[in-house]
Amino acid sequence: MKIQTTLLFSAVLLAVMTLSTVQALPIAEPEANGLKKEDVSSKLADAWKQASAVNSNVRAVKVSIINETLEDDGIFDISGTFEKDFSIVHDNLEEKQPAYFLVRLGDCKSADWIFLCYVPDVAPIRQKMIYAATRATLTRDLGDSHFKDSIYGTNKGDFTLDSYKKHRASLEAPKPLTERERQLAEIHANEKAMVESMKGGAYRKSHAPGMSFPLTERAVAALKKLVIVTPTPVKAKVVASALPKTFTSPASTPLPVSPVITRENTDSGVEETKKSESEANIDDDEWNDSETKAEKTEEKGAEENKEEPAETVEKTETATETAAPVEEPEVPVKQERIINFVKLAVDAQNERIDLASEAKVSANEVHKNIDEDSPRFTFFAYEHTHNGSARDSLVFMYTCPSKSKIRERMLYSSCRSGVLQAAKDDAELNVDKKLETTDVSDLTESFILEELYPKSHTTFGSSSSGANGPRGFSKPTRPGARRVM
């Protein structure tokens, strides 16, 4: 038992001593990117400071890893243009030895440089790993803002002037895009070009926000044929007067003669005498003061001497002037439209909206005359009868099939408002209903009538039309991508 305790104590003591030894050992700091902390030597730092200064005559600086330190391995002055001096890089590279090259762009006043990393495939694996890992460290320590471009190559032929030009051409070339990305890029380019063209003094008339292409003359002419026809009145007929040339005026009824009442004083009393107007004339001699037989006659009543119209007799007169002509009411006669269907298409190449077709079709033939694989703008003058009265409605249809190209869909969508505004301004058309659909077969006569005269349906919870009528749900919307704008 004593021996076991001694062995256990010895084991514990040995473990404690081992742990203390391990903690006392210095821990080696890991190397950064395969090199020590002193990656860039002071000599290289000074050389780079002088080379990158303004008005410096240095064209290129070669950098190599020597004894795990970045050192300048050659400084080359400017002897000509950048193109002529670029051969310095190719001439100073070794087949199996990796290296970095810092090359100035332009003349001595230029502050722009390019960074070249040459790591040949035949170089030792350790060197390839170190040069590949140290590339970012070198540009960071020297200043990333100095380097406008970088090239990595495994062959000396990658560092010729022709190779550099090919490298620049590949950077400036359009990036590989999918068909969808390419179409979007073209649309953006067209929009940018249009904006630039509008910055000048003269530019195309814009009818609405977004892309707005003008309508061609034949498109406007076709739209004008859809204007609602005003009935043309028939020329009025002149009717002769019904008044006869000779007519007889009726005789007027004569008024009765008013009598004149005269009172005279006699011995026996007062004598009243009635005389006619013609007999009532009294001479002035009767009022002679020398007469004594009769006293002066006193008039006690008001004498009524009224002026009476003379008797009118029948007479015949002859009309000397002809009566004014009488016109019958004008009877309107409606003119027939030559066409009632106009289809427009966007000409993206010439940046205009042109006439695709015009025709006279029935409402059920509309969808048969619209393209099924490309978007289109369609105007349809629909003459019909509703609730017993004749109607004339202008319907605008924007069809955008799902299988059409993305570029076409975006282009037509941006031009839709402009087309409607141009139709109103240039052709004086007022649209009654606007429809949009992705399926041309939707445009039947029943659908057009349904959109022109939507039916109201009783909804759940609302009062029914009848007194005790059932309540129901509203009619569900038909599935699909059609809608009323």
Secondary structure per residue as TSV (DSSP state, phi and psi in degrees):
chain	resnum	aa	ss	phi	psi
A	1	M	-	360.0	-39.5
A	2	K	H	-65.9	-35.6
A	3	I	H	-69.3	-40.4
A	4	Q	H	-64.8	-38.8
A	5	T	H	-65.4	-39.0
A	6	T	H	-64.8	-41.6
A	7	L	H	-65.8	-38.9
A	8	L	H	-65.6	-40.4
A	9	F	H	-64.6	-38.8
A	10	S	H	-65.3	-38.3
A	11	A	H	-67.5	-40.7
A	12	V	H	-66.0	-41.7
A	13	L	H	-63.0	-39.2
A	14	L	H	-66.4	-37.2
A	15	A	H	-67.7	-38.9
A	16	V	H	-66.5	-41.4
A	17	M	H	-65.4	-38.0
A	18	T	H	-66.1	-41.7
A	19	L	H	-65.0	-38.8
A	20	S	H	-65.3	-38.3
A	21	T	H	-65.8	-41.2
A	22	V	H	-64.8	-41.6
A	23	Q	H	-67.5	-28.8
A	24	A	H	-77.9	-19.1
A	25	L	S	-69.8	137.8
A	26	P	-	-68.9	138.8
A	27	I	-	-92.3	123.7
A	28	A	-	-75.0	132.0
A	29	E	-	-73.7	137.5
A	30	P	-	-67.4	149.5
A	31	E	-	-77.9	141.7
A	32	A	B	-90.1	118.4
A	33	N	T	54.8	32.9
A	34	G	T	86.5	-2.1
A	35	L	B	-128.2	169.6
A	36	K	-	-77.1	179.4
A	37	K	S	-62.6	-35.0
A	38	E	-	-80.2	67.8
A	39	D	-	-71.9	-50.2
A	40	V	B	-98.5	122.8
A	41	S	-	-72.3	159.1
A	42	S	H	-64.7	-33.3
A	43	K	H	-63.4	-44.0
A	44	L	H	-66.5	-38.4
A	45	A	H	-62.9	-42.3
A	46	D	H	-67.3	-41.9
A	47	A	H	-62.7	-39.4
A	48	W	H	-69.9	-35.3
A	49	K	H	-63.0	-41.8
A	50	Q	H	-72.2	-38.6
A	51	A	H	-68.8	-37.0
A	52	S	T	-84.9	-2.7
A	53	A	S	-68.9	154.1
A	54	V	T	-66.5	142.8
A	55	N	T	67.7	16.2
A	56	S	-	-74.7	146.0
A	57	N	-	-95.2	14.5
A	58	V	E	-86.9	129.1
A	59	R	E	-93.3	-42.1
A	60	A	E	-148.8	152.8
A	61	V	E	-130.1	126.1
A	62	K	E	-95.8	132.7
A	63	V	E	-122.7	131.6
A	64	S	E	-130.7	157.9
A	65	I	E	-93.0	111.0
A	66	I	E	-121.3	121.9
A	67	N	T	53.5	45.7
A	68	E	T	58.9	30.4
A	69	T	E	-137.3	142.1
A	70	L	E	-79.6	118.4
A	71	E	E	-125.8	152.5
A	72	D	E	-76.8	129.6
A	73	D	E	-111.5	15.8
A	74	G	E	153.9	137.3
A	75	I	E	-122.6	130.2
A	76	F	E	-123.2	130.6
A	77	D	E	-85.8	165.2
A	78	I	-	-76.1	129.4
A	79	S	-	-122.1	-10.3
A	80	G	S	-170.4	-151.5
A	81	T	-	-75.0	171.0
A	82	F	H	-61.3	-40.2
A	83	E	H	-64.7	-40.1
A	84	K	H	-72.4	-35.6
A	85	D	H	-82.5	-8.9
A	86	F	T	-66.0	-21.5
A	87	S	H	-65.3	-15.7
A	88	I	H	-57.0	-38.9
A	89	V	H	-63.9	-51.7
A	90	H	H	-63.2	-38.8
A	91	D	H	-72.2	-20.2
A	92	N	T	-111.3	19.6
A	93	L	-	-102.3	141.9
A	94	E	-	-100.5	154.1
A	95	E	S	-62.6	-41.7
A	96	K	S	-113.8	4.1
A	97	Q	-	-111.5	117.5
A	98	P	-	-65.3	158.2
A	99	A	E	-165.2	161.2
A	100	Y	E	-112.3	147.4
A	101	F	E	-131.0	132.3
A	102	L	E	-110.5	115.5
A	103	V	E	-120.1	131.8
A	104	R	E	-81.1	136.8
A	105	L	-	-90.2	138.9
A	106	G	S	77.9	-153.8
A	107	D	S	-90.9	-167.1
A	108	C	T	-67.0	-20.4
A	109	K	T	-84.0	-9.1
A	110	S	-	-76.1	138.7
A	111	A	-	-105.9	9.8
A	112	D	-	-99.4	135.9
A	113	W	E	-130.4	161.8
A	114	I	E	-120.5	148.4
A	115	F	E	-110.3	124.1
A	116	L	E	-114.9	131.9
A	117	C	E	-121.9	116.0
A	118	Y	E	-110.7	114.6
A	119	V	-	-131.6	94.9
A	120	P	-	-67.5	151.3
A	121	D	T	-67.0	-25.7
A	122	V	T	-86.7	-0.6
A	123	A	S	-71.8	156.0
A	124	P	-	-57.4	148.2
A	125	I	H	-61.1	-41.6
A	126	R	H	-61.3	-42.4
A	127	Q	H	-65.4	-40.6
A	128	K	H	-61.6	-40.9
A	129	M	H	-67.1	-42.5
A	130	I	H	-66.0	-45.1
A	131	Y	H	-66.3	-38.1
A	132	A	H	-67.3	-36.3
A	133	A	H	-79.3	-24.2
A	134	T	H	-92.1	-8.9
A	135	R	H	-58.4	-47.9
A	136	A	H	-66.1	-34.6
A	137	T	H	-65.3	-40.9
A	138	L	H	-64.0	-48.4
A	139	T	H	-65.8	-32.9
A	140	R	H	-68.7	-42.9
A	141	D	H	-70.4	-33.4
A	142	L	H	-83.2	-21.3
A	143	G	-	115.4	105.6
A	144	D	G	-63.8	-26.9
A	145	S	G	-67.7	-18.0
A	146	H	G	-74.6	-25.8
A	147	F	E	-102.3	116.5
A	148	K	E	-90.6	-15.2
A	149	D	E	-157.9	158.7
A	150	S	E	-143.3	146.3
A	151	I	E	-132.4	134.4
A	152	Y	E	-118.5	128.9
A	153	G	E	-142.1	156.1
A	154	T	S	-115.1	3.7
A	155	N	S	-138.3	146.6
A	156	K	G	-62.3	-29.2
A	157	G	G	-66.2	-15.7
A	158	D	G	-75.6	-8.0
A	159	F	G	-119.2	38.0
A	160	T	S	-98.5	169.0
A	161	L	H	-64.9	-38.2
A	162	D	H	-63.9	-41.3
A	163	S	H	-64.6	-37.4
A	164	Y	H	-66.5	-40.3
A	165	K	H	-64.7	-38.7
A	166	K	H	-64.7	-37.1
A	167	H	H	-62.9	-43.8
A	168	R	H	-66.4	-38.2
A	169	A	H	-64.2	-37.9
A	170	S	H	-67.1	-33.5
A	171	L	H	-70.7	-36.2
A	172	E	H	-85.2	-14.1
A	173	A	S	-71.0	153.1
A	174	P	-	-62.9	142.8
A	175	K	-	-71.2	149.7
A	176	P	-	-64.1	124.1
A	177	L	-	-124.3	156.4
A	178	T	-	-75.1	170.0
A	179	E	H	-60.5	-39.3
A	180	R	H	-67.8	-43.9
A	181	E	H	-64.3	-36.2
A	182	R	H	-67.2	-40.6
A	183	Q	H	-64.7	-41.0
A	184	L	H	-64.7	-38.8
A	185	A	H	-64.5	-38.1
A	186	E	H	-65.8	-39.7
A	187	I	H	-63.8	-44.0
A	188	H	H	-63.5	-39.1
A	189	A	H	-65.6	-40.4
A	190	N	H	-65.2	-40.8
A	191	E	H	-64.0	-40.9
A	192	K	H	-65.6	-41.8
A	193	A	H	-64.4	-37.1
A	194	M	H	-66.4	-41.8
A	195	V	H	-62.8	-41.9
A	196	E	H	-64.4	-38.8
A	197	S	H	-68.4	-25.4
A	198	M	T	-82.4	-5.3
A	199	K	T	-77.3	-14.6
A	200	G	S	-78.5	-170.9
A	201	G	S	-74.8	-36.2
A	202	A	-	-117.3	135.9
A	203	Y	-	-152.0	168.9
A	204	R	-	-67.4	144.9
A	205	K	-	-65.5	133.3
A	206	S	-	-106.2	124.1
A	207	H	-	-89.5	-27.6
A	208	A	S	-157.1	163.9
A	209	P	S	-61.2	156.4
A	210	G	S	91.0	-167.3
A	211	M	-	-71.6	130.9
A	212	S	-	-136.3	104.3
A	213	F	-	-93.6	145.2
A	214	P	-	-75.6	155.0
A	215	L	B	-85.3	140.9
A	216	T	-	-71.8	165.7
A	217	E	H	-63.7	-39.8
A	218	R	H	-72.3	-27.1
A	219	A	H	-68.3	-43.3
A	220	V	H	-65.2	-40.1
A	221	A	H	-62.6	-39.4
A	222	A	H	-67.5	-39.3
A	223	L	H	-66.2	-34.5
A	224	K	H	-65.0	-23.6
A	225	K	T	-71.6	-13.5
A	226	L	T	-91.7	-3.9
A	227	V	S	-58.7	138.4
A	228	I	-	-57.8	125.8
A	229	V	-	-77.5	126.1
A	230	T	-	-84.4	128.1
A	231	P	-	-55.8	136.7
A	232	T	E	-93.2	119.2
A	233	P	E	-72.2	146.7
A	234	V	-	-76.8	144.4
A	235	K	-	-58.9	133.1
A	236	A	-	-67.9	143.2
A	237	K	-	-94.2	136.0
A	238	V	E	-87.9	123.7
A	239	V	E	-106.1	133.1
A	240	A	-	-66.7	154.1
A	241	S	-	-68.9	143.2
A	242	A	-	-82.1	-1.0
A	243	L	-	-75.2	125.9
A	244	P	-	-69.9	157.6
A	245	K	S	-65.5	-36.3
A	246	T	E	-121.6	133.9
A	247	F	E	-144.2	157.6
A	248	T	E	-114.8	128.8
A	249	S	E	-85.1	141.3
A	250	P	-	-69.6	151.3
A	251	A	-	-76.9	141.8
A	252	S	-	-90.3	148.1
A	253	T	-	-79.7	126.5
A	254	P	-	-72.5	147.1
A	255	L	-	-83.8	149.4
A	256	P	-	-67.6	152.8
A	257	V	-	-80.3	131.5
A	258	S	-	-81.8	125.0
A	259	P	-	-75.6	159.4
A	260	V	E	-111.5	122.1
A	261	I	E	-96.0	128.5
A	262	T	E	-124.0	133.4
A	263	R	E	-111.8	132.7
A	264	E	E	-123.3	143.0
A	265	N	E	-91.1	121.9
A	266	T	-	-121.0	179.0
A	267	D	S	-65.8	-32.4
A	268	S	S	-88.5	-10.2
A	269	G	S	148.2	-161.6
A	270	V	E	-94.1	128.3
A	271	E	E	-112.2	125.6
A	272	E	E	-97.5	133.7
A	273	T	E	-127.0	131.0
A	274	K	E	-102.5	126.4
A	275	K	E	-126.0	154.1
A	276	S	-	-76.5	167.2
A	277	E	G	-61.3	-36.1
A	278	S	G	-70.7	-24.9
A	279	E	G	-95.7	-1.6
A	280	A	-	-90.8	16.1
A	281	N	-	-83.2	123.3
A	282	I	-	-110.4	130.6
A	283	D	-	-75.2	152.5
A	284	D	G	-68.4	-20.4
A	285	D	G	-70.2	-23.0
A	286	E	G	-65.8	-20.1
A	287	W	G	-97.4	28.4
A	288	N	-	-71.1	133.6
A	289	D	T	-70.2	-17.8
A	290	S	T	-73.6	-18.5
A	291	E	-	-74.5	135.8
A	292	T	-	-116.5	-6.8
A	293	K	S	-71.2	-35.0
A	294	A	S	-129.1	135.7
A	295	E	-	-72.2	162.8
A	296	K	-	-59.0	127.6
A	297	T	-	-75.2	125.0
A	298	E	-	-97.3	131.7
A	299	E	-	-94.4	115.8
A	300	K	-	-104.8	-9.5
A	301	G	S	-115.3	153.9
A	302	A	-	-73.9	123.8
A	303	E	-	-79.4	129.5
A	304	E	-	-102.8	99.3
A	305	N	-	-108.4	86.4
A	306	K	-	-97.2	142.1
A	307	E	-	-83.1	119.4
A	308	E	-	-106.1	141.8
A	309	P	-	-67.1	148.2
A	310	A	-	-70.1	151.3
A	311	E	-	-66.1	134.6
A	312	T	-	-102.7	131.8
A	313	V	-	-108.7	162.5
A	314	E	-	-66.4	139.4
A	315	K	E	-145.1	156.2
A	316	T	E	-111.5	124.7
A	317	E	E	-115.8	153.0
A	318	T	E	-112.3	126.8
A	319	A	-	-69.0	127.6
A	320	T	-	-96.3	-18.8
A	321	E	S	-119.8	148.8
A	322	T	-	-82.1	137.3
A	323	A	-	-65.4	154.7
A	324	A	-	-63.6	142.2
A	325	P	-	-67.7	146.4
A	326	V	E	-106.7	129.2
A	327	E	E	-100.6	136.7
A	328	E	-	-73.6	154.3
A	329	P	-	-59.9	145.0
A	330	E	-	-72.7	135.6
A	331	V	-	-103.1	112.9
A	332	P	E	-70.5	136.5
A	333	V	E	-123.0	117.8
A	334	K	-	-77.4	135.8
A	335	Q	-	-86.5	148.5
A	336	E	-	-85.6	138.5
A	337	R	-	-71.9	142.6
A	338	I	S	-73.9	-41.4
A	339	I	-	-134.5	158.8
A	340	N	-	-135.7	8.3
A	341	F	E	-137.4	121.6
A	342	V	E	-130.5	126.5
A	343	K	E	-116.8	129.0
A	344	L	E	-114.1	148.2
A	345	A	E	-132.8	149.1
A	346	V	E	-86.3	124.8
A	347	D	E	-98.2	90.9
A	348	A	T	-66.7	-32.8
A	349	Q	T	-65.1	-41.0
A	350	N	T	-99.4	2.9
A	351	E	T	53.5	59.7
A	352	R	E	-154.3	168.4
A	353	I	E	-115.3	118.7
A	354	D	E	-113.5	165.2
A	355	L	E	-76.8	125.2
A	356	A	E	-90.8	-43.7
A	357	S	E	-166.8	159.3
A	358	E	E	-141.0	145.2
A	359	A	E	-164.0	174.7
A	360	K	-	-119.9	109.7
A	361	V	-	-130.9	163.5
A	362	S	-	-85.1	169.1
A	363	A	G	-64.1	-33.0
A	364	N	G	-79.1	-7.6
A	365	E	G	-102.3	2.0
A	366	V	T	-62.3	-49.7
A	367	H	G	-65.6	-22.7
A	368	K	G	-74.9	-17.5
A	369	N	G	-104.2	9.5
A	370	I	S	-112.8	138.6
A	371	D	-	-62.3	143.2
A	372	E	S	-99.4	-8.2
A	373	D	S	-121.7	1.4
A	374	S	S	-140.8	146.9
A	375	P	-	-66.4	151.6
A	376	R	E	-151.2	156.0
A	377	F	E	-108.8	127.5
A	378	T	E	-130.0	134.5
A	379	F	E	-113.9	129.1
A	380	F	E	-130.5	118.3
A	381	A	E	-88.3	107.9
A	382	Y	E	-103.1	106.0
A	383	E	E	-93.5	122.3
A	384	H	E	-154.5	-179.4
A	385	T	E	-122.4	134.7
A	386	H	E	-137.5	123.7
A	387	N	T	55.6	38.5
A	388	G	T	83.0	-2.0
A	389	S	E	-117.0	144.9
A	390	A	E	-74.4	136.4
A	391	R	E	-127.0	153.3
A	392	D	E	-137.3	103.7
A	393	S	E	-117.7	139.7
A	394	L	E	-103.0	119.9
A	395	V	E	-112.5	130.3
A	396	F	E	-104.2	128.7
A	397	M	E	-123.1	122.8
A	398	Y	E	-107.6	107.3
A	399	T	E	-102.2	129.9
A	400	C	-	-137.0	85.1
A	401	P	-	-59.9	146.3
A	402	S	T	-66.3	-27.9
A	403	K	T	-86.0	2.3
A	404	S	S	-75.1	165.6
A	405	K	-	-71.2	148.8
A	406	I	H	-61.5	-40.6
A	407	R	H	-61.2	-41.6
A	408	E	H	-65.9	-40.8
A	409	R	H	-62.6	-43.6
A	410	M	H	-67.6	-38.6
A	411	L	H	-66.9	-46.2
A	412	Y	H	-67.2	-36.3
A	413	S	H	-63.2	-39.2
A	414	S	H	-73.6	-23.4
A	415	C	H	-93.9	-6.4
A	416	R	H	-60.0	-49.5
A	417	S	H	-63.7	-37.8
A	418	G	H	-64.4	-37.0
A	419	V	H	-65.8	-43.8
A	420	L	H	-63.1	-41.5
A	421	Q	H	-69.0	-39.1
A	422	A	H	-66.0	-38.3
A	423	A	H	-63.1	-34.7
A	424	K	H	-74.9	-42.1
A	425	D	H	-78.5	-44.7
A	426	D	H	-89.1	-34.7
A	427	A	S	-110.6	-1.8
A	428	E	-	58.0	43.8
A	429	L	-	-101.6	135.7
A	430	N	-	-115.3	113.2
A	431	V	-	-79.1	133.0
A	432	D	S	-88.7	-32.9
A	433	K	E	-147.0	136.6
A	434	K	E	-114.0	127.8
A	435	L	E	-122.7	148.8
A	436	E	E	-139.1	133.8
A	437	T	E	-153.4	155.7
A	438	T	S	-101.2	-7.5
A	439	D	-	-121.3	112.6
A	440	V	G	-63.2	-30.1
A	441	S	G	-65.2	-13.8
A	442	D	G	-66.9	-25.3
A	443	L	-	-81.5	68.1
A	444	T	-	-98.2	170.4
A	445	E	H	-65.1	-38.7
A	446	S	H	-64.9	-38.0
A	447	F	H	-67.6	-41.5
A	448	I	H	-63.8	-43.0
A	449	L	H	-64.7	-38.3
A	450	E	H	-63.5	-36.0
A	451	E	H	-79.1	-32.2
A	452	L	H	-71.3	-37.6
A	453	Y	S	-130.2	76.2
A	454	P	-	-63.3	140.0
A	455	K	-	-89.7	140.3
A	456	S	-	-90.0	130.2
A	457	H	-	-111.8	146.4
A	458	T	-	-72.9	128.2
A	459	T	-	-96.6	160.3
A	460	F	T	-63.3	128.5
A	461	G	T	94.7	-12.4
A	462	S	S	-94.0	162.4
A	463	S	-	-71.0	141.8
A	464	S	-	-83.4	171.3
A	465	S	S	-71.4	-33.5
A	466	G	S	-88.9	170.8
A	467	A	S	-67.7	-45.5
A	468	N	S	-118.9	28.9
A	469	G	-	-69.2	155.0
A	470	P	-	-73.1	154.6
A	471	R	-	-99.5	141.6
A	472	G	-	-140.3	177.9
A	473	F	-	-85.4	157.6
A	474	S	-	-71.8	152.8
A	475	K	-	-64.7	126.8
A	476	P	-	-68.9	151.6
A	477	T	-	-73.5	138.4
A	478	R	-	-64.2	133.7
A	479	P	S	-66.4	147.1
A	480	G	S	140.8	-177.2
A	481	A	S	-110.0	26.9
A	482	R	-	-94.5	149.0
A	483	R	E	-158.5	162.9
A	484	V	E	-99.6	128.7
A	485	M	-	-87.3	360.0
